[in-house]
Amino acid sequence: MKKSLIAATCFAAMLTGPSLFAQKKAAAGDAAKGKDVFDTNCAVCHNADSADQKVGPGLKGLFKKDKLTNGKKPTTANVLDKINNGGNGMPSYSDMLTDQEKSDLIAYLKTL
């Protein structure tokens, strides 16, 4: 009984493993696509090529900073939270961008 349960579990893992890997790969983000997302949605208020204030703060070196304007560390989770929830004049993009667009955007922001 135990051997058949282990065999069935291993077989199921073999069948679902490739699709799980594909999902993780897609979620990683594409910086080139993220630049397009930035140019379309963020560039109106944020500079990508400097830290100078536009309407919102400049984002050059965002992930190299000690802290965000809200005082939190610039981690992927904290930046994603800011994208999703907005605040201090920034709108929420939770429903305006897909999860993939957000992943692409974060991949781009990490290149700045």
DSSP file (Angstrom, degrees, kcal/mol; ACC not computed):
  #  RESIDUE AA STRUCTURE BP1 BP2  ACC     N-H-->O    O-->H-N    N-H-->O    O-->H-N    TCO  KAPPA ALPHA  PHI   PSI    X-CA   Y-CA   Z-CA
    1    1 A M     >        0   0    0      0, 0.0     4,-2.0     0, 0.0     5,-0.2   0.000 360.0 360.0 360.0 -47.1    0.0    0.0    0.0
    2    2 A K  H  >  +     0   0    0      1,-0.2     4,-2.5     2,-0.2     5,-0.2   0.912 360.0  52.0 -62.1 -42.3    2.8    2.5    0.9
    3    3 A K  H  > S+     0   0    0      1,-0.2     4,-2.5     2,-0.2    -1,-0.2   0.894 109.7  48.4 -63.7 -39.7    4.7    1.7   -2.2
    4    4 A S  H  > S+     0   0    0      2,-0.2     4,-2.4     1,-0.2    -1,-0.2   0.871 111.2  50.7 -69.9 -34.8    1.8    2.3   -4.5
    5    5 A L  H  X S+     0   0    0     -4,-2.0     4,-2.2     2,-0.2    -2,-0.2   0.914 112.4  46.5 -66.2 -43.0    1.0    5.6   -2.7
    6    6 A I  H  X S+     0   0    0     -4,-2.5     4,-2.5     2,-0.2    -2,-0.2   0.917 113.0  49.8 -64.3 -43.3    4.6    6.7   -3.1
    7    7 A A  H  X S+     0   0    0     -4,-2.5     4,-2.4     1,-0.2    -2,-0.2   0.910 111.1  48.9 -62.6 -42.2    4.6    5.6   -6.8
    8    8 A A  H  X S+     0   0    0     -4,-2.4     4,-2.4     2,-0.2    -1,-0.2   0.896 111.3  50.0 -65.2 -40.0    1.4    7.5   -7.4
    9    9 A T  H  X S+     0   0    0     -4,-2.2     4,-2.2     2,-0.2    -2,-0.2   0.921 111.6  47.8 -64.4 -43.9    2.7   10.6   -5.8
   10   10 A C  H  X S+     0   0    0     -4,-2.5     4,-2.1     2,-0.2    -2,-0.2   0.901 111.6  50.6 -63.2 -41.1    5.9   10.5   -7.8
   11   11 A F  H  X S+     0   0    0     -4,-2.4     4,-1.8     2,-0.2    -2,-0.2   0.918 110.1  49.5 -63.4 -43.8    3.9   10.0  -11.0
   12   12 A A  H  X S+     0   0    0     -4,-2.4     4,-2.3     1,-0.2     5,-0.2   0.896 109.8  51.7 -62.4 -39.9    1.7   12.9  -10.2
   13   13 A A  H  X S+     0   0    0     -4,-2.2     4,-2.3     1,-0.2    -1,-0.2   0.880 107.5  52.7 -64.2 -37.8    4.8   15.1   -9.6
   14   14 A M  H  < S+     0   0    0     -4,-2.1    -1,-0.2     1,-0.2    -2,-0.2   0.876 111.8  46.5 -65.5 -36.2    6.3   14.1  -12.9
   15   15 A L  H  < S+     0   0    0     -4,-1.8     4,-0.4     1,-0.2    -2,-0.2   0.882 121.6  34.2 -74.3 -38.4    3.1   15.1  -14.7
   16   16 A T  H  X S+     0   0    0     -4,-2.3     4,-2.2    -5,-0.1     5,-0.2   0.689  98.3  82.9 -91.6 -18.6    2.6   18.5  -12.9
   17   17 A G  H  X S+     0   0    0     -4,-2.3     4,-2.3    -5,-0.2     5,-0.2   0.909  89.9  48.6 -53.3 -51.6    6.3   19.4  -12.6
   18   18 A P  H  > S+     0   0    0      0, 0.0     4,-2.2     0, 0.0    -1,-0.2   0.885 112.0  49.0 -60.8 -37.9    6.8   20.8  -16.1
   19   19 A S  H  > S+     0   0    0     -4,-0.4     4,-2.0     2,-0.2    -2,-0.2   0.883 110.7  50.5 -70.3 -35.7    3.7   23.0  -15.9
   20   20 A L  H  X S+     0   0    0     -4,-2.2     4,-2.1     2,-0.2    -1,-0.2   0.902 110.6  49.9 -65.0 -39.8    4.7   24.3  -12.4
   21   21 A F  H  X S+     0   0    0     -4,-2.3     4,-2.4    -5,-0.2    -2,-0.2   0.907 109.3  51.6 -63.9 -41.8    8.2   25.2  -13.8
   22   22 A A  H  X S+     0   0    0     -4,-2.2     4,-2.2     1,-0.2    -1,-0.2   0.890 108.9  51.0 -62.9 -39.3    6.6   27.0  -16.8
   23   23 A Q  H  X S+     0   0    0     -4,-2.0     4,-1.8     2,-0.2    -1,-0.2   0.918 110.7  48.1 -65.3 -42.6    4.4   29.0  -14.5
   24   24 A K  H  X S+     0   0    0     -4,-2.1     4,-0.7     1,-0.2    -2,-0.2   0.905 110.8  51.5 -63.7 -40.3    7.4   30.1  -12.3
   25   25 A K  H >< S+     0   0    0     -4,-2.4     3,-0.9     1,-0.2     4,-0.4   0.913 110.0  49.0 -63.5 -42.2    9.4   31.0  -15.4
   26   26 A A  H >< S+     0   0    0     -4,-2.2     3,-0.7     1,-0.2    -1,-0.2   0.851 108.2  54.7 -65.0 -34.6    6.6   33.2  -16.8
   27   27 A A  H 3< S+     0   0    0     -4,-1.8    -1,-0.2     1,-0.2    -2,-0.2   0.621  86.4  83.5 -75.8 -12.2    6.2   34.9  -13.4
   28   28 A A  T << S-     0   0    0     -3,-0.9    -1,-0.2    -4,-0.7    -2,-0.2   0.837  94.9-126.5 -63.6 -33.6    9.9   35.9  -13.4
   29   29 A G    <   -     0   0    0     -3,-0.7     2,-0.5    -4,-0.4    75,-0.2   0.156   4.4-116.1  98.7 144.9    9.3   39.0  -15.5
   30   30 A D     >  -     0   0    0     70,-0.3     4,-2.4     1,-0.1    78,-0.2  -0.968  14.8-155.7-119.1 112.7   10.8   40.3  -18.7
   31   31 A A  H  > S+     0   0    0     -2,-0.5     4,-1.8     1,-0.2    -1,-0.1   0.835  93.3  55.4 -61.1 -35.2   12.6   43.7  -18.3
   32   32 A A  H  > S+     0   0    0      2,-0.2     4,-1.2     1,-0.2    -1,-0.2   0.919 112.0  42.8 -65.5 -42.3   12.1   44.6  -22.0
   33   33 A K  H  > S+     0   0    0      1,-0.2     4,-2.0    -3,-0.2    -2,-0.2   0.861 110.4  58.5 -68.8 -34.7    8.3   44.2  -21.6
   34   34 A G  H  X S+     0   0    0     -4,-2.4     4,-2.8    70,-0.4    -2,-0.2   0.836  99.4  57.2 -63.9 -33.0    8.5   45.9  -18.3
   35   35 A K  H  X S+     0   0    0     -4,-1.8     4,-3.1     2,-0.2    -1,-0.2   0.908 106.3  49.7 -62.5 -41.3   10.0   49.0  -20.0
   36   36 A D  H  X S+     0   0    0     -4,-1.2     4,-2.1     2,-0.2    -2,-0.2   0.915 110.8  49.2 -62.8 -42.5    6.9   49.2  -22.2
   37   37 A V  H  X S+     0   0    0     -4,-2.0     4,-2.6     2,-0.2     5,-0.5   0.928 113.4  47.8 -60.8 -44.9    4.7   48.9  -19.1
   38   38 A F  H  X>S+     0   0    0     -4,-2.8     4,-2.5     1,-0.2     5,-2.4   0.944 111.2  49.3 -60.7 -50.1    6.7   51.7  -17.4
   39   39 A D  H  <5S+     0   0    0     -4,-3.1    -1,-0.2     1,-0.2    -2,-0.2   0.855 117.5  41.7 -60.4 -35.6    6.5   53.9  -20.5
   40   40 A T  H  <5S+     0   0    0     -4,-2.1    -1,-0.2    -5,-0.2    -2,-0.2   0.860 132.8  15.5 -79.5 -37.6    2.8   53.4  -20.8
   41   41 A N  H  <5S+     0   0    0     -4,-2.6    -3,-0.2    -5,-0.2    -2,-0.2   0.727 131.1  29.4-112.9 -26.7    1.7   53.7  -17.2
   42   42 A C  T >X5S+     0   0    0     -4,-2.5     4,-2.3    -5,-0.5     3,-1.6   0.740  94.2  78.4-112.6 -29.5    4.5   55.1  -15.0
   43   43 A A  T 34<S+     0   0    0     -5,-2.4    -4,-0.1     1,-0.3    -1,-0.1   0.707  83.4  69.6 -63.8 -20.7    6.6   57.6  -17.0
   44   44 A V  T 34 S+     0   0    0      1,-0.2    -1,-0.3    -5,-0.1    11,-0.1   0.874 119.4  18.0 -61.6 -35.7    4.0   60.3  -16.8
   45   45 A C  T <4 S+     0   0    0     -3,-1.6    11,-2.9     1,-0.1    10,-1.2   0.647 122.6  55.9-110.5 -20.2    4.8   60.6  -13.1
   46   46 A H     <  -     0   0    0     -4,-2.3     2,-0.3     8,-0.2    12,-0.2  -0.941  66.2-136.8-125.0 137.7    8.2   59.0  -12.6
   47   47 A N        -     0   0    0      5,-0.5    12,-3.2    -2,-0.4    13,-0.3  -0.692  11.7-171.9 -81.1 140.2   11.7   59.4  -14.1
   48   48 A A  S    S+     0   0    0     -2,-0.3    13,-0.2    10,-0.2    -1,-0.1   0.648  83.7  50.4-100.2 -22.7   13.5   56.2  -15.0
   49   49 A D  S    S+     0   0    0     11,-0.1     2,-0.3     3,-0.0    -1,-0.1   0.352 116.1  28.0-102.3   5.7   16.8   57.8  -15.8
   50   50 A S        -     0   0    0      2,-0.1    10,-1.4     1,-0.0     9,-0.3  -0.979  67.4-126.3-154.9 165.6   17.2   60.0  -12.7
   51   51 A A  S    S+     0   0    0     -2,-0.3     7,-0.9     8,-0.2     2,-0.1   0.356  70.8 124.5 -93.0   3.7   16.3   60.1   -9.1
   52   52 A D        -     0   0    0      5,-0.2    -5,-0.5     1,-0.1     2,-0.2  -0.361  69.6-105.3 -67.7 143.5   14.9   63.6   -9.6
   53   53 A Q        +     0   0    0      4,-0.2    -1,-0.1     1,-0.1    -7,-0.1  -0.448  42.9 165.8 -66.4 135.4   11.3   64.2   -8.5
   54   54 A K  S    S-     0   0    0      2,-2.9    -8,-0.2    -9,-0.4    -1,-0.1   0.289  79.7 -47.6-109.8-114.8    8.7   64.5  -11.3
   55   55 A V  S    S+     0   0    0    -10,-1.2    -9,-0.2   -11,-0.1   -10,-0.1   0.847 140.6  20.7 -80.5 -45.4    5.2   64.2  -10.0
   56   56 A G  S    S-     0   0    0    -11,-2.9    -2,-2.9     1,-0.2    -9,-0.3  -0.580 113.8 -65.9-108.7 177.7    6.3   61.1   -8.1
   57   57 A P        -     0   0    0      0, 0.0    -4,-0.2     0, 0.0    -5,-0.2  -0.278  53.4-103.7 -66.6 149.6    9.9   60.2   -7.1
   58   58 A G        -     0   0    0     -7,-0.9   -10,-0.2   -12,-0.2    -7,-0.2  -0.470  26.7-151.8 -67.3 145.4   12.5   59.3   -9.7
   59   59 A L    >   +     0   0    0    -12,-3.2     3,-2.0    -9,-0.3     4,-0.2   0.352  47.7 129.1-108.5   5.1   13.1   55.6   -9.8
   60   60 A K  T 3  S+     0   0    0    -10,-1.4   -11,-0.1   -13,-0.3    49,-0.0  -0.443  87.4   7.8 -61.3 129.0   16.6   55.3  -11.0
   61   61 A G  T >> S+     0   0    0     51,-1.1     3,-1.8    48,-0.2     4,-0.8   0.696  84.7 152.5  73.7  19.5   18.5   53.0   -8.6
   62   62 A L  G X4 S+     0   0    0     -3,-2.0     3,-1.0     1,-0.3    -2,-0.1   0.886  71.2  43.9 -50.2 -49.7   15.2   52.1   -6.8
   63   63 A F  G 34 S+     0   0    0     46,-0.5    -1,-0.3     1,-0.2    47,-0.1   0.506 110.5  57.4 -79.8  -2.1   16.3   48.7   -5.6
   64   64 A K  G <4 S+     0   0    0     -3,-1.8    -1,-0.2     3,-0.0    -2,-0.2   0.501  85.6 103.3-100.2  -7.3   19.7   50.1   -4.5
   65   65 A K  S << S-     0   0    0     -3,-1.0     3,-0.1    -4,-0.8    -4,-0.0  -0.306  76.7-126.7 -73.3 158.6   18.2   52.6   -2.2
   66   66 A D  S    S-     0   0    0      1,-0.2     2,-0.3     7,-0.1    -1,-0.1   0.863  87.2  -5.2 -70.8 -37.0   18.2   52.2    1.6
   67   67 A K        -     0   0    0      6,-0.2     6,-0.2     7,-0.1    -1,-0.2  -0.992  68.6-112.2-155.7 159.2   14.5   52.8    1.8
   68   68 A L    >   -     0   0    0      4,-3.7     3,-2.0    -2,-0.3    11,-0.0  -0.278  49.1 -93.4 -80.5 174.6   11.4   53.7   -0.2
   69   69 A T  T 3  S+     0   0    0      1,-0.3    -1,-0.1     2,-0.1    -2,-0.0   0.749 128.6  58.0 -64.5 -21.5    9.6   57.0    0.3
   70   70 A N  T 3  S-     0   0    0      2,-0.1    -1,-0.3     3,-0.0     3,-0.1   0.401 121.3-109.3 -87.5   3.8    7.3   55.1    2.7
   71   71 A G  S <  S+     0   0    0     -3,-2.0     2,-0.1     1,-0.3    -2,-0.1   0.327  79.1 124.2  89.8  -7.7   10.3   54.1    4.8
   72   72 A K  S    S-     0   0    0      1,-0.1    -4,-3.7    -5,-0.1    -1,-0.3  -0.468  70.4 -96.0 -84.8 158.2   10.2   50.4    3.9
   73   73 A K        -     0   0    0     -6,-0.2     2,-2.1    -2,-0.1    -6,-0.2  -0.438  40.5-109.0 -67.9 145.3   13.1   48.5    2.3
   74   74 A P        +     0   0    0      0, 0.0     2,-0.2     0, 0.0    -1,-0.1  -0.471  63.0 149.7 -78.4  73.8   13.0   48.3   -1.5
   75   75 A T     >  -     0   0    0     -2,-2.1     4,-2.6     1,-0.1     5,-0.3  -0.610  61.9-108.2 -97.6 163.8   12.2   44.6   -1.8
   76   76 A T  H  > S+     0   0    0     -2,-0.2     4,-2.6     1,-0.2     5,-0.2   0.924 121.0  50.4 -56.0 -45.1   10.2   43.0   -4.5
   77   77 A A  H  > S+     0   0    0      1,-0.2     4,-2.2     2,-0.2    -1,-0.2   0.905 111.8  46.5 -62.4 -42.7    7.3   42.5   -2.1
   78   78 A N  H  > S+     0   0    0      2,-0.2     4,-1.9     1,-0.2    -1,-0.2   0.883 113.9  47.3 -70.0 -38.0    7.3   46.1   -0.9
   79   79 A V  H  X S+     0   0    0     -4,-2.6     4,-2.4     2,-0.2    -2,-0.2   0.916 112.6  49.8 -68.0 -42.0    7.5   47.6   -4.4
   80   80 A L  H  X S+     0   0    0     -4,-2.6     4,-2.9    -5,-0.3    -2,-0.2   0.894 108.5  53.5 -62.2 -39.4    4.7   45.2   -5.6
   81   81 A D  H  X S+     0   0    0     -4,-2.2     4,-2.8    -5,-0.2     5,-0.3   0.908 109.2  48.4 -60.3 -42.4    2.6   46.4   -2.6
   82   82 A K  H  X S+     0   0    0     -4,-1.9     4,-2.4     2,-0.2    -2,-0.2   0.900 112.2  48.7 -65.6 -41.2    3.2   50.0   -3.6
   83   83 A I  H  < S+     0   0    0     -4,-2.4    10,-2.5     1,-0.2    -2,-0.2   0.936 116.9  42.7 -62.4 -46.2    2.2   49.2   -7.3
   84   84 A N  H  < S+     0   0    0     -4,-2.9    10,-1.2     8,-0.2    -2,-0.2   0.896 128.6  25.3 -68.6 -41.6   -0.9   47.3   -6.1
   85   85 A N  H  < S-     0   0    0     -4,-2.8     7,-0.2    -5,-0.2    -3,-0.2   0.640  84.2-167.2-103.9 -16.7   -2.1   49.8   -3.4
   86   86 A G     <  +     0   0    0     -4,-2.4    -1,-0.2    -5,-0.3     2,-0.1  -0.279  11.1 175.2  62.8-150.2   -0.7   53.1   -4.5
   87   87 A G  B >   +A   90   0A   0      3,-2.8     3,-1.6     5,-0.0    -1,-0.1  -0.310  48.5  51.3 123.8 154.1   -0.8   55.9   -1.9
   88   88 A N  T 3  S-     0   0    0      1,-0.3    -2,-0.1    -2,-0.1     0, 0.0   0.891 138.2 -39.3  53.7  44.9    0.4   59.5   -1.5
   89   89 A G  T 3  S+     0   0    0      1,-0.3    -1,-0.3   -33,-0.0   -33,-0.0   0.175 113.8 117.8  94.3 -17.2   -1.2   60.5   -4.8
   90   90 A M  B <   -A   87   0A   0     -3,-1.6    -3,-2.8     1,-0.1    -1,-0.3  -0.701  62.3-129.5 -84.5 130.4   -0.2   57.3   -6.7
   91   91 A P        -     0   0    0      0, 0.0     2,-0.3     0, 0.0    -5,-0.2  -0.337  25.9 -99.7 -73.7 160.7   -3.2   55.3   -7.9
   92   92 A S        -     0   0    0     -7,-0.2    -8,-0.2    -6,-0.1    -7,-0.2  -0.640  28.7-171.2 -76.7 133.7   -3.6   51.6   -7.3
   93   93 A Y     >  +     0   0    0    -10,-2.5     4,-1.9    -2,-0.3    -9,-0.2   0.167  54.4 111.1-108.7  15.4   -2.6   49.5  -10.2
   94   94 A S  T  4 S+     0   0    0    -10,-1.2    -1,-0.1     1,-0.2   -10,-0.1   0.867  92.9  25.9 -59.9 -36.8   -3.9   46.2   -8.7
   95   95 A D  T  4 S+     0   0    0    -11,-0.2    -1,-0.2    -3,-0.2    -2,-0.1   0.509 117.6  61.7-102.6  -7.2   -6.7   46.1  -11.3
   96   96 A M  T  4 S+     0   0    0    -12,-0.1     2,-0.4     1,-0.1    -2,-0.2   0.744 104.1  45.6 -91.5 -24.4   -5.1   48.0  -14.1
   97   97 A L  S  < S-     0   0    0     -4,-1.9    -1,-0.1   -13,-0.0     2,-0.1  -0.923  81.0-124.3-119.6 144.8   -2.1   45.7  -14.6
   98   98 A T     >  -     0   0    0     -2,-0.4     4,-2.2     1,-0.1     5,-0.2  -0.350  32.8-106.5 -75.0 165.6   -2.0   42.0  -15.0
   99   99 A D  H  > S+     0   0    0      1,-0.2     4,-2.2     2,-0.2     5,-0.1   0.887 123.2  51.6 -59.6 -38.1    0.2   39.9  -12.7
  100  100 A Q  H  > S+     0   0    0      2,-0.2     4,-2.7     1,-0.2   -70,-0.3   0.904 107.7  51.1 -67.1 -40.7    2.5   39.3  -15.6
  101  101 A E  H  > S+     0   0    0      1,-0.2     4,-2.7     2,-0.2    -1,-0.2   0.891 110.3  50.2 -62.6 -38.7    2.8   43.1  -16.4
  102  102 A K  H  X S+     0   0    0     -4,-2.2     4,-2.5     2,-0.2    -2,-0.2   0.906 110.8  48.9 -65.6 -41.2    3.6   43.7  -12.7
  103  103 A S  H  X S+     0   0    0     -4,-2.2     4,-2.2     2,-0.2    -2,-0.2   0.915 112.9  47.7 -63.3 -42.7    6.3   41.0  -12.9
  104  104 A D  H  X S+     0   0    0     -4,-2.7     4,-2.1   -75,-0.2   -70,-0.4   0.913 111.3  51.2 -63.5 -42.7    7.7   42.6  -16.1
  105  105 A L  H  X S+     0   0    0     -4,-2.7     4,-2.8     1,-0.2    -2,-0.2   0.921 110.2  48.1 -61.7 -45.4    7.6   46.0  -14.5
  106  106 A I  H  X S+     0   0    0     -4,-2.5     4,-1.8     1,-0.2    -1,-0.2   0.895 108.9  54.2 -64.1 -39.0    9.5   44.9  -11.4
  107  107 A A  H  < S+     0   0    0     -4,-2.2     4,-0.4     1,-0.2    -1,-0.2   0.903 111.8  45.9 -60.5 -39.6   12.1   43.2  -13.6
  108  108 A Y  H >X S+     0   0    0     -4,-2.1     3,-1.8   -78,-0.2     4,-0.6   0.927 108.6  54.4 -67.7 -45.2   12.6   46.5  -15.5
  109  109 A L  H >< S+     0   0    0     -4,-2.8     3,-0.9     1,-0.3   -46,-0.5   0.826 101.4  60.3 -60.0 -30.7   12.7   48.6  -12.2
  110  110 A K  T 3< S+     0   0    0     -4,-1.8    -1,-0.3     1,-0.2    -2,-0.2   0.680 100.1  56.8 -70.4 -16.1   15.5   46.3  -11.0
  111  111 A T  T <4        0   0    0     -3,-1.8    -1,-0.2    -4,-0.4    -2,-0.2   0.602 360.0 360.0 -86.8 -12.4   17.6   47.3  -14.1
  112  112 A L    <<        0   0    0     -3,-0.9   -51,-1.1    -4,-0.6    -1,-0.2   0.493 360.0 360.0 -75.3 360.0   17.4   51.0  -13.3
